[in-house]
Amino acid sequence: MPSPLDGRLDLAATCARGLEEVLVEELIAIGAEQITAGHGAVQFRGSVADLCTASLELRTAMRIVLRLAAGPASGRDPLYRLTSSIAWEELVAPGQTIAVEAVGRSAAFPNRAFAALLVKDAVVDRIRRRTGTRPDVDRRAPDIPIHVHLGDDVVSVGLDASGEPLSHRGYRTGGGPAPLAESLAAGILRLVGYDGEGPLADPMCGSGTLAVEAALIATRTAPGLARGFAFERWPRFDFGPLRRARERAIAARRAAPSPILASDVDPLAIDAARRHAGAAGVGEAVRVERRDVRDLDLPPGWLIVSNPPYGKRLGEVGPLREVYSALGDALKHGAAGCAAWLLVGEPELARSIGLKTSRRIVLYNGPIECRLLRFDLFEGSARRPCSASEEPIG
């Protein structure tokens, strides 16, 4: 029987909502085929070599899933039959452990844990019928993580090719409060047009994720270069394409052509940012300084990208109004001739900046609906309260 891993693979890459088109562009760049964007995911087809390249190089993807079967999501028996049709005996070697994760929503399966249990039973039953043995379940660190996506019309069953989310690059050890996911930070940089060539500053850098991701882009460092993937534990997996993809990624690295500045007033954040840049291998590319945002002083032409705290997880909105007002003053007086992009999750705080936006992009930081706001900072531009028609978020 041919392995489900032979030939072209039916794959899906997940991402934060709002980054779908950026992920499409990344997939086109690596040569993926039959690319279709959905909500929070992009489907595509490719070879095992394409899977290896995507896992190493995609910056905005959170996870890659190998879709094995899809069918009606109408109830218990159809899901069991669909799962049982997959050649699990070719995908789970003797002694390997499994775990099933169900995501999405389906009227037929309001309890996702029940759907995951049903799929687990079907997998175990098929393997036992074909081999006489059964795999154990390890929910913490399975050898073969199984992925189920529930929809009202269709349910799909497949393998989680990533294991640890791709957004976990491996350089962030502590993070500090409310860190920005690495994949979302990379997506923000792509959305604002950062290509690694010009200078970039984050004057409220926190633990440094935006600056580190900018340095990875500037040095052309593949984000998955220092980590492993679940597909490396697949039976009969050919390591040749992965080895060649790693060699190409290593050969592509370069020195950053322009400065990247990360600053913050919090000494603990500065320590974390330095540590993370070093762990990511871009310590020489990122200049980390302890500095109050009020002391911002940049020459024209810099790109400013930042994720200031917005109250949802770091405290009440009220105390942050002054911070946002000071940020607006700093941008006006210390960054004339620059463009600034801020990820803001609270409309009241966005209004406190007091500068007119020229563009707004909707993004989701986890469950929080945010706006990525652009401010064009002209020489002599007046800082003023926003009128109702110019509110940065509305």
N, C-alpha and C positions, 0 to 999 in steps of 0.2 A: 504494500500500500504506500503511495507517495505521502511524504510528510506534508502537513498543512503549511510548513515553512518553505516549501519549494515554490519556485516561480514568482509571480508578482504578488505582493502583499497588499491587503486592504487595511489601510492604516488611518488613524485619527489622532490629531494633536490637539490637546486642550489648552486654553489660555484664559486670561482674565477677560471679562466682557468689555468690549470696546477695542480690543487688540486684534480682532479677527483678521482685518485687512492687512495689518502689519505682518501677522503670521503667514498669510497668503504670499506676501512679497518674499518673505524668507524662504518659503518652500519653493517658489519659482526659482530663486537664486541657486538652490542646491539641485535643481533638476527634477523635482517631484512631478508626478503626472496626475491628471484627472483631479485637480484640486477644487474642492467645493467648500465654501465657508458656511458655517452654521452659527448658532448662538453659543459662544464660549468654546467652540471647537471648529477645526478645519479637517475635512476628510481628504485623503490623497492616496495614491497608489505608488508603489516602488518596490525595489529589490531589497534583499538583506543589506546590501551595500548602502542603499539609500537610507534605510533605517539607521545604520551606524552613523552615517554622516549627519542625519537630522538630529540624532541624540547628542552628538558632540557639538554641533554648530548652532542649533536653533536657540535664540536668545529669549524669545517671548513665549515659548511653549512651556507648559507646566508638566505635561505628561504625554507620552505616546502610547497608544493602544493598538494592538493587532486585533482587528475585528475578524472573528472566525465564523460566525453565523448570526443571522438576523431574521426575525419573523414576527408574527402578530403578538401583541402584548395583551392577549385577551383573557389570560387566566393561568392557573397552576399547571394544568396538563400540557398546554402548548409550550410553556416555558421549559418544562421538564423534557419534553420530546425534542425541542430545539437544542437544548444543552446536550442531550444524549446522542445527537447526530454528529457531534464533533469527536474526532479521533484522539481522545485524551490520552490513550495509552502511548501515542506517539509524542506527546507533549509533556508528560510527567514521567520521569525515570523512576525506577524502583528506589525507594528510600528518600525520595524528595518529598517535601512538605508543600501544602497548598493553603491558600486563604482566598476568600471571595469577598469583594467589595461591590456593593450595588449603589449606583448614583442615579440621579434624575427623578422623574415623577411619573407615576402611572396610576390611573383610576383603578386598574385591576390589582395593583400592589401598593396600597397606601402605606404598608409597612415594608420598608426596603430591607430590613433585616430578615423578614420572612422570605423575600425573593432570593437573597443571598444564600440562605439556608437551603432553599429548594435547588438552586444551582449546585451547591456543594454536594448535596445528595445525589444529583444526577451524574456529576463527575465521578464521585466515588463508586457509584453503582456500575457505571460503564467500565471503569478500570478493573473493578473486581470481576466482572463478567469476562473480560478479555484476558486478564493475566492471573487471576486467582489471588491477587494481593490488593491492598487498598492503601492510599496515601494518608498520612497523618495531617492534621490541620495545625498550622502555626500562625496565629493571627499577628504576632509581633514581627517576625522576620521570615516569611515564607520563601521557599525556593522559587515557587511558581505562583505569583499573585494573579488572580483571575478577576477580570473586570466585567461588570454587567451595567449596561446603560438602559434605564427604563424610560419609555415614552408612552404616551397614550395610544399611539398607533403601532409602534415598532419597538421591540426590545432587541438589543444586540449583546452577544456574549463573546468575550475575547480574552487576550492576555495583556496584562499591564507590562509593557516592554521596558518601562523606566525603573520601576520599583520606587526608590526614593524620588520624590518629585524633581523634575529637571530644574525647577527654581532653586533647589538646594545645591548651590555650586560647590559647597564644601569649605568656603572661606569664612563664613559667619558663624562664630562659636557662641557668642552671648547675645549680641544684637542690641541691647538696650531696649527702652520702651517703644512699643508700637512700631517695629521695623517694617520697612517697605519690602514686599517680596521682590527678590532679585529679578524675576521675569517681568514683573510690572515695571520696575525701574528701567530695565532695558527697553521695554515697549514705549515708555514715556520718552526716552532719548531718541528712539526711532521716529516717534510722532512729531517731535519738535525739530527734526531735521539734522540731528547730530550724527556726523559720519566719522568722527574721530580726527578730523583734520584741524579744526580751529580750537581756540581756547575756551574752556568751560569752567564755571564756578558754581558751587553750591554753598551759599553763605549761612545755611542752617542745616548742616549736613547730618546731624544726628550720628548714627553709627556708620555713615559713609557709603551706604549702598549705591546711591546714584553716582557718586564719584568713582567707586570701584567698577561699576558696570560701564561707565564712560571710559575708564582706563582699559578695560577688556576690549571695548570696541576700538579704541585708539591704537592699541598694540596688536590688534587682530588676533587676540587670544580666544580660541574656542571656549565657550563657557563650560562645556562638559569635559574638558581635557583632563581634569584632575580627579574624576570620579568614575565609578563603575555603574553598570546598568543591569536590570533584571534579565534582559535577553541573553546575557553572558552565561546564565544557568540553564538555558533551554537545551534539551537533549539534541545532539547532532548539530549544534550551532557551529558554523564555520567562522573561526576567528580571523581568517585572512582579511576580509573586508574591514573589520574593525581595526586591525593593526595598520592597514594602509591608510585608513581615514585618520588615525592618530598621527601617523608620520606626516601626512599632508598638513594637518593642523599645526604641528610643531614647526614645520618649515615656513608656514605663513606668518609667524610672529615677527614683530618689528618693534623698534622703539617708538614711543608716542611722539608725534611731530609737533605738538603744541601743549602748553601747560594745562593742567587740571588742578583746580584749587578747591579744597574742602575745608570749611571753617565752621566753628560753633563756639558758643560761649561756655558750654558745659565741658569741664575737663574730663569727665568720664566718657562723654561722647567722643571727644578727641582721641582718647586712648583706644576706644573701640574702633574708630575709623582707621587709625594707624595699624592696629592689629589686623584688621580685615584686609586692608590693602596689601600688607605684607604676606598674609596667608594666601591671597589670590595671585601672588607673584607680580603685582603691579606697584609695589611700594615706591619704586623709583619714578613712576609716572604720576603719582598723586602727591601734591604738596598739602599737608594737613597742618592747619594753624588754629590756635585758640584765639578767637576774635569775636567780639560782639557784632551783631549785624548792623548796629548803628555806625560802626566804623568802616562800612563797606566803601572801597575805593578802587574802582576798576576803570581801565581806559576803554574808549569806544571799541566796539567790535566783539566784545566777549558775549558768550551765550550763558545766561544764568538759568539754572534749573534747580528747583528746590521743592521739598515736601514739608512745609512747616506744620507743626502740630495743629489739629483742628478739633480737639475737644471731645470727639466721640469716645476715645479710649484713654485719653491722657488728662482728663479732668473737665471741669466746667468750661463753657465757652466764654463766660464773662471775663475771667482773668487774662484771656488771650487777646482780647480786643486791643489792648495796649501794645502787645507784641506785633500784631498785624499792622497797626498804625505806624509803629516804628519801622517795620519792614517797608511800608510804602514810602516813608520819608527817605530811608536808606537807598531805595531804588532810584528815587528822583534825584537825590543829591550826589550819590556815590556811584552811579552807573549810567550816566547820560551817554547816549549813543550805543547802548546795548539793547538786547532783547531779553526779556525775562519770562519764564514759564513757571507757574506755581500750581501744584496739585492741592486743591482746596476742597474740603468736604463739608463745610458749613457756610451757608449763604451769608449769615450775619458777619462772620469773620472776613469773608471776601470783600464785603462792603467797607470794612474798616481799613482796607488798604488805601482806598481813596484815589485810585488811578483807573483810568478807563481801559477796558480790555479791547483787544483787537481780534481775538479769536477765542472760542471755547470748545472744548472737546469733552464729551461725557466718558468717564471711565469708572470702573468699580475696583476699589481697594478692599478685597474680600466682599462683605455684604454692603459696604458703605458706598453709596453713589456719590461720586466726586466730579469736579470740573477741573480740567487742565486749562488754565487761563494764561493767555499771552498778553504781555504789556510791552508796548514799544516805547522806549524811554528816549525822548528827544531832548536835546539841549534846551533848557529853559521851560520845559513843560510844567504846567501848573498842577499842583496837587490840589484836588478838590473833592468834596463828597460826591458820590454817584447819585444821579437822578434815577427816578424809578425806571426810566426807559433804558438806562445804562447799567443796571445792576449786573455784576459779574455772573451771578447765578440767579436764574429766575424760572 
